[in-house]
Amino acid sequence: MKKTFATGLLLIGVLILAFLLDIALGSVQIPIKEVVKVLFGGEAEKTSWTNIIFKFRLPKAMTAMLAGAALGVSGLQMQTIFRNPLAGPFVLGISSGASLGVALVVLTANFAGAGAIFQTLGVFGDLSLVIASSLGAAAVLGLVLVVSRRVQDTMTLLILGLLFGYATSALVSILLQFSDRQQIQAYLQWTFGSFAGVTWQQMPVLAGVVLLGLLVATVLSKPLNVLLVGESYALTLGLNLERTRFWVITSASILAGAITAFCGPIAFLGVAVPHLCRSMFNSSDHRILVPAVTIMGAIMALIADLLCTIPGNQTVLPLNSVTALIGTPVVSWVILRRYYAR
């Protein structure tokens, strides 16, 4: 217990450091002591530093923490309920559904009727993408939840979720074939993923949804622990599998869908972070893992955002490319460890 507590304190310290570095480093470098001074209400040496911190870097860092926490916990829930170490937040096609919603907004401008409807959403600016992405994710989520009430086998549900994802991805590919270069570029820009697109006006919505999803995940810690021993034994302990699975899928989908809507489809964090925490804490207890994954996910997202920004340079790397470079070694390690453990 003492080791777990000490490791938790270490993670919190690393989180604070990563948060400050993410705000301090960028095309314009700001001393950390100036960042701390501004965050606590003081005046920076340069007025421009205060504007950079509050208008751009602080909301970006907060979004990164929320995204990392949400995707990490969502991945933890998916890996537990499907008993698959490679399951992630998007195995149920949620990411593909969100991508289809965005594609309908960005790529249908040349179509009569549909284009006019979706362009009407454009009066809200970037919020139209959030609305469309949320509706797309919600549509796939609704379909999955309907199926989950009839299909009792989790592996079958996993396969159906992947099929839903392939179907929506196919529709996006068809839309791309009928779109012009500018529309395709706008859509591809969204698929790269970014933490920089969330404004202060949107932050309460994103934070509220993520915190709600994390609260549900915390309440589900005990049922998830029971599921670790197997569904048959869980039934003998009186666990309502249908209800538990419904709420786990709902929580994971809300977390992943909200982040996809606001930040784009961000890969690998949801798969990699739970494994890092299991190894670090040497535990499968969700009462420990849920808060640990929340903190570790926030740290990994902040590190990914730091790597995207080259200090002293205006160049910003695609977020999904960076998360793939971080996540690939972790996923490879999981596969190889399972292979050699046989």
CORQUIMO-V588363 format. One record per pair of residues at least 4 apart in sequence whose C-alpha atoms are under 8 Angstrom apart, sorted by the first residue. I is the first residue (numbers start at 1). GAP is how many residues later the second one is. D is the distance in Angstrom with one decimal. If there is no record, write none. Layout:
i	gap	d
I	GAP	D
I	GAP	D
This chain:
i	gap	d
1	4	6.2
2	4	6.1
3	4	6.1
4	4	6.1
4	277	6.3
5	4	6.3
6	4	6.2
7	4	6.3
7	274	7.5
8	4	6.3
8	284	7.0
9	4	6.3
10	4	6.3
11	4	6.0
11	284	6.8
11	285	7.0
12	4	6.3
12	283	7.0
13	4	6.3
14	4	6.0
14	285	7.2
15	4	6.0
15	280	7.0
15	281	7.8
15	283	7.2
15	284	5.3
16	4	6.3
17	4	6.1
18	4	6.0
18	281	6.5
18	284	6.2
18	285	6.7
19	4	6.5
19	42	6.5
19	280	7.9
19	283	6.6
20	4	6.1
20	12	6.6
20	15	7.1
20	16	7.7
21	4	5.8
21	11	7.1
21	285	7.7
22	4	7.8
22	35	7.5
22	39	6.4
22	280	6.5
22	281	7.7
22	283	7.1
22	284	5.6
23	7	8.0
23	12	7.3
23	30	6.6
23	34	5.3
23	35	6.3
23	38	6.7
24	5	5.8
24	6	4.8
24	7	6.2
24	8	5.8
24	11	6.5
25	4	4.9
25	5	6.5
25	281	7.5
25	284	7.8
25	286	5.9
26	283	5.8
26	284	6.3
26	285	4.5
26	286	6.1
26	287	7.2
27	282	7.5
27	283	7.0
27	284	5.3
27	285	4.2
27	286	4.8
27	287	5.4
28	283	7.4
28	284	6.0
29	282	7.0
29	283	6.9
30	4	6.7
30	5	6.8
30	19	6.9
31	4	6.5
32	4	6.2
33	4	6.1
34	4	6.2
34	10	5.8
34	11	7.5
35	4	6.2
35	9	7.8
35	18	7.6
36	4	6.3
37	4	6.5
37	5	5.0
37	6	6.9
37	7	6.9
38	4	4.7
38	5	5.8
38	6	6.0
38	12	6.6
43	4	7.7
43	7	7.4
44	5	6.5
44	6	6.2
45	4	7.8
46	4	7.2
47	4	6.7
48	4	6.1
49	4	6.1
50	4	6.2
51	4	5.6
51	5	7.7
52	4	5.4
52	5	6.3
53	4	4.9
53	5	5.5
54	4	5.4
54	5	7.2
55	4	7.2
56	4	6.3
56	140	7.4
57	4	6.0
58	4	6.2
59	4	6.0
59	137	7.5
59	139	6.9
59	140	6.8
59	141	6.7
59	144	7.7
60	4	6.2
60	135	5.4
60	136	4.9
60	137	7.7
60	138	7.1
61	4	6.3
61	134	7.6
61	241	6.7
62	4	6.3
63	4	6.0
63	132	5.8
63	133	7.8
63	135	7.0
63	140	7.8
64	4	6.0
64	131	5.7
64	234	6.6
64	237	5.4
64	238	5.7
64	241	7.3
65	4	6.1
65	232	7.3
65	233	4.0
65	234	7.0
65	236	6.3
65	237	6.5
66	4	6.0
66	141	6.9
66	144	6.8
66	232	6.6
67	4	6.0
67	192	5.7
67	196	8.0
67	230	7.8
67	231	7.1
67	234	7.1
68	4	5.9
68	201	6.9
68	202	7.9
68	226	7.3
68	228	7.8
68	229	4.1
68	230	4.3
68	231	7.3
68	232	6.7
68	233	4.9
68	234	7.9
69	4	6.2
69	224	6.7
69	225	4.2
69	226	6.4
69	227	7.3
69	228	4.6
69	229	5.0
70	4	6.0
70	140	6.2
70	143	7.7
70	144	7.1
70	185	5.2
70	186	6.6
70	189	7.4
70	224	7.1
70	227	7.6
71	4	6.0
71	18	6.5
71	184	6.6
71	185	5.8
71	188	7.6
71	198	6.4
71	199	4.7
71	226	7.2
72	4	6.3
72	197	6.2
72	198	4.4
72	199	7.3
72	200	7.9
72	201	5.6
72	202	6.3
72	221	5.8
72	222	6.4
72	224	7.9
72	225	5.2
73	4	6.3
73	141	7.4
73	144	7.5
73	179	7.5
73	197	7.2
73	201	7.5
73	217	6.3
73	220	6.0
73	221	6.2
73	224	7.9
74	4	6.3
74	14	7.2
74	15	5.4
74	177	7.4
74	178	4.4
74	179	7.4
74	181	6.3
74	182	6.5
74	196	6.5
75	4	6.1
75	12	6.7
75	13	4.5
75	14	4.9
75	177	7.5
75	195	4.3
75	196	5.6
75	198	8.0
75	199	6.9
76	4	6.3
76	12	7.7
76	194	7.3
76	195	7.7
76	198	5.5
76	214	7.8
76	217	7.8
77	4	6.2
77	140	7.8
77	147	7.7
77	171	6.6
77	175	6.6
78	4	5.9
78	5	7.9
78	6	7.9
78	9	5.8
78	10	6.0
78	11	6.5
78	170	7.9
78	171	7.7
78	174	7.2
79	4	5.4
79	5	5.1
79	6	5.4
79	7	6.9
79	8	5.0
79	9	6.8
80	4	7.0
80	144	6.8
80	147	7.3
80	148	6.9
81	73	7.4
81	143	7.4
81	146	7.1
81	164	7.2
81	167	7.8
82	5	7.3
82	72	5.8
82	73	6.5
82	76	7.2
83	145	7.9
85	186	7.8
85	249	7.6
86	185	6.1
86	245	7.3
87	4	6.3
87	184	6.4
88	180	7.7
88	182	5.3
88	183	4.9
89	5	7.8
89	163	6.6
89	164	7.2
89	167	5.8
89	181	5.9
89	182	7.7
90	4	5.4
90	5	5.4
90	6	7.8
90	166	7.2
91	67	6.9
91	70	6.2
91	71	5.8
91	74	7.8
92	49	7.9
92	52	7.3
92	66	6.5
92	68	7.6
92	69	3.9
92	70	5.7
92	72	7.3
92	73	6.8
93	4	6.1
93	47	6.7
93	68	5.4
93	69	5.8
93	70	7.7
93	71	5.6
93	72	3.9
93	73	7.6
93	75	7.9
94	4	6.3
94	42	7.9
94	43	5.0
94	44	7.8
94	46	6.0
94	47	6.5
94	71	7.2
94	159	6.8
94	162	7.3
94	163	6.2
95	4	6.1
95	42	6.7
95	70	7.6
95	161	7.6
95	162	6.9
95	165	6.4
95	170	5.9
96	4	6.1
96	41	7.6
96	69	5.2
96	70	7.6
96	72	5.8
96	73	5.8
97	4	6.4
97	36	7.4
97	39	4.5
97	40	4.6
97	41	7.7
97	42	7.1
97	43	5.7
97	68	6.9
97	71	6.0
97	72	8.0
98	4	6.4
98	34	7.3
98	35	4.1
98	36	6.2
98	37	7.1
98	38	4.5
98	39	4.5
98	159	7.1
98	162	6.7
98	163	6.5
99	4	6.0
99	34	6.4
99	37	7.2
99	70	7.8
99	73	7.5
99	92	7.8
99	166	7.6
100	4	6.2
100	33	7.4
100	36	6.2
100	68	6.2
100	69	7.1
100	71	7.2
100	72	5.7
101	4	6.7
101	28	7.8
101	31	4.6
101	32	4.7
101	33	7.5
101	34	6.5
101	35	4.5
101	36	7.7
102	4	6.1
102	27	5.6
102	28	7.9
102	30	5.5
102	31	5.3
102	34	7.8
102	85	7.3
103	4	5.3
103	5	7.5
103	69	6.3
103	72	7.4
103	84	6.4
104	4	5.5
104	11	8.0
104	14	7.3
104	28	7.8
104	71	7.9
105	4	7.4
105	10	7.4
105	13	5.3
105	14	6.9
105	23	7.6
105	24	7.0
105	27	6.9
106	77	5.9
106	78	7.9
106	80	6.9
106	81	6.2
107	68	6.5
107	69	6.9
107	72	5.8
107	76	5.5
107	77	6.9
107	80	7.4
108	6	6.7
108	7	4.8
108	10	7.8
108	67	7.6
108	71	7.4
109	5	7.9
109	6	4.4
109	7	7.1
109	9	8.0
109	10	7.1
110	5	6.4
110	69	7.5
111	4	5.1
111	5	7.9
112	4	6.5
113	4	6.3
114	4	6.3
115	4	5.9
116	4	6.2
117	4	7.2
118	4	7.0
119	4	7.5
121	4	7.8
121	7	5.1
122	4	7.3
122	5	7.7
122	6	5.4
123	5	7.7
124	4	5.8
126	4	7.0
127	4	6.2
128	4	6.1
129	4	5.9
129	132	7.3
130	4	6.0
130	131	4.9
130	132	5.7
131	4	6.2
131	130	7.5
132	4	6.2
132	129	7.9
133	4	6.1
133	124	8.0
133	127	7.2
133	128	4.8
134	4	5.9
134	123	6.5
134	124	6.8
134	127	5.4
135	4	6.0
136	4	6.6
137	4	6.0
137	120	5.7
138	4	5.9
138	119	7.6
139	4	6.4
140	4	6.2
140	24	7.4
141	4	6.1
141	109	7.8
141	112	6.7
142	4	6.2
143	4	6.3
144	4	6.0
144	13	7.9
144	17	6.8
145	4	6.5
145	101	6.9
145	104	7.7
145	105	7.9
146	4	7.1
147	4	6.0
147	10	7.6
148	4	6.9
148	9	6.7
148	97	8.0
148	98	7.2
149	93	7.0
149	97	7.8
151	5	7.3
151	6	6.7
152	5	8.0
152	90	7.6
153	4	6.5
154	4	6.1
155	4	6.3
156	4	6.2
157	4	6.1
158	4	6.3
159	4	6.3
160	4	6.2
161	4	6.3
162	4	6.3
163	4	6.2
164	4	6.3
165	4	6.1
166	4	6.1
167	4	6.5
168	4	6.4
169	4	6.3
170	4	6.3
171	4	6.3
172	4	6.2
173	4	6.5
174	4	7.0
175	4	6.5
176	8	6.5
179	4	6.2
179	5	6.4
180	4	6.3
181	4	6.1
182	4	6.3
183	4	6.3
184	4	6.1
185	4	6.0
186	4	6.6
187	4	6.5
188	4	6.5
189	4	7.5
190	4	7.7
190	73	8.0
190	74	5.8
191	73	5.7
191	74	6.0
192	72	7.0
192	73	7.5
192	74	7.9
192	126	5.4
192	127	6.1
192	128	5.5
192	129	7.7
193	70	5.6
193	71	4.5
193	72	5.9
193	73	5.8
193	125	6.8
193	126	5.4
193	127	5.9
194	69	5.2
194	70	6.6
194	124	7.6
194	125	5.9
195	68	5.6
195	110	7.6
196	67	7.9
197	65	7.2
197	66	6.8
198	4	6.1
198	5	6.5
198	64	6.6
198	65	7.6
199	4	6.1
200	4	7.5
202	4	6.4
203	4	5.9
204	4	5.8
205	4	6.2
206	4	6.2
206	52	6.8
206	53	7.8
206	56	7.6
207	4	5.9
208	4	6.1
209	4	6.3
209	45	7.4
209	46	7.3
209	49	7.1
210	4	6.1
210	44	7.6
210	45	5.7
210	48	7.3
211	4	6.1
212	4	6.4
213	4	6.2
213	38	5.1
213	39	7.3
213	41	6.3
213	42	5.7
214	4	6.2
214	37	7.6
214	41	7.8
215	4	6.4
216	4	6.3
216	31	7.9
216	35	6.3
217	4	6.5
217	31	7.2
217	34	6.4
217	73	7.4
218	69	7.4
218	72	6.5
220	4	6.1
220	24	7.8
220	28	7.3
221	4	6.3
221	64	8.0
221	65	5.0
221	66	5.6
221	69	7.4
222	4	6.5
222	64	7.1
222	65	7.3
223	4	6.3
223	16	7.2
223	21	7.0
224	4	6.6
224	62	6.9
225	4	7.6
225	59	7.8
225	60	6.2
225	61	6.2
226	4	7.6
226	8	5.8
226	13	7.8
227	4	5.9
227	7	6.0
229	4	6.5
229	5	6.9
230	4	6.1
231	4	6.2
231	10	7.5
232	4	6.7
233	4	6.5
234	4	6.6
234	5	5.6
234	7	7.9
235	4	5.3
235	5	7.0
235	6	7.2
239	5	7.8
240	4	6.1
241	4	5.9
242	4	6.1
243	4	6.4
244	4	6.1
245	4	6.0
246	4	6.1
247	4	6.0
248	4	6.1
249	4	5.9
250	4	6.1
251	4	6.3
252	4	6.1
253	4	5.5
254	4	5.9
255	4	6.5
256	4	6.1
257	4	6.0
258	4	6.3
259	4	5.5
259	5	6.9
259	6	7.7
260	4	4.4
260	5	4.9
260	6	7.0
261	4	8.0
265	55	7.9
266	53	7.5
266	54	5.7
266	57	7.5
267	53	6.1
267	56	6.5
267	57	6.6
268	4	5.9
268	55	6.2
268	56	6.0
268	58	7.9
268	59	5.1
268	60	7.4
269	4	5.8
269	28	7.1
269	31	7.6
269	32	7.6
269	54	6.7
269	58	6.4
270	4	7.2
271	4	7.4
271	56	7.5
271	60	7.3
272	4	6.5
272	55	5.5
272	58	5.7
272	59	6.2
273	4	6.4
273	20	6.4
273	23	6.6
273	24	5.9
273	27	7.7
274	4	6.2
274	15	7.6
274	19	5.9
275	4	6.2
275	55	7.7
275	59	7.8
276	4	6.1
276	54	7.8
277	4	5.9
277	5	7.8
277	12	6.7
277	15	6.5
277	16	6.2
277	19	7.2
278	4	5.3
278	5	5.5
278	6	6.3
278	11	7.2
279	4	7.4
283	5	7.6
283	6	7.5
284	4	7.9
284	5	6.9
285	4	6.1
286	4	5.5
287	4	7.4
288	4	6.2
289	4	5.7
290	4	6.1
291	4	6.4
292	4	6.0
293	4	5.6
294	4	6.3
295	4	6.3
296	4	6.1
297	4	6.1
298	4	6.2
299	4	6.2
300	4	6.1
301	4	6.1
302	4	6.1
303	4	6.2
304	4	6.3
304	15	7.0
304	18	6.0
304	19	6.1
304	22	7.8
305	4	6.6
305	14	7.0
306	4	7.7
307	10	7.8
307	15	7.0
308	8	5.4
308	9	4.6
308	10	6.6
308	11	6.2
308	14	6.7
309	4	7.8
309	5	7.9
309	6	6.8
309	7	5.0
309	8	6.6
310	4	7.3
310	5	6.4
310	6	6.7
317	4	7.5
317	5	7.5
318	4	6.7
319	4	6.3
320	4	6.0
321	4	6.4
322	4	6.4
323	4	5.9
324	4	5.7
325	4	7.3
326	4	7.4
327	4	6.2
328	4	6.0
329	4	6.0
330	4	6.4
331	4	6.4
332	4	6.1
333	4	5.9
334	4	6.3
335	4	6.2
336	4	6.2
337	4	6.0
338	4	6.7
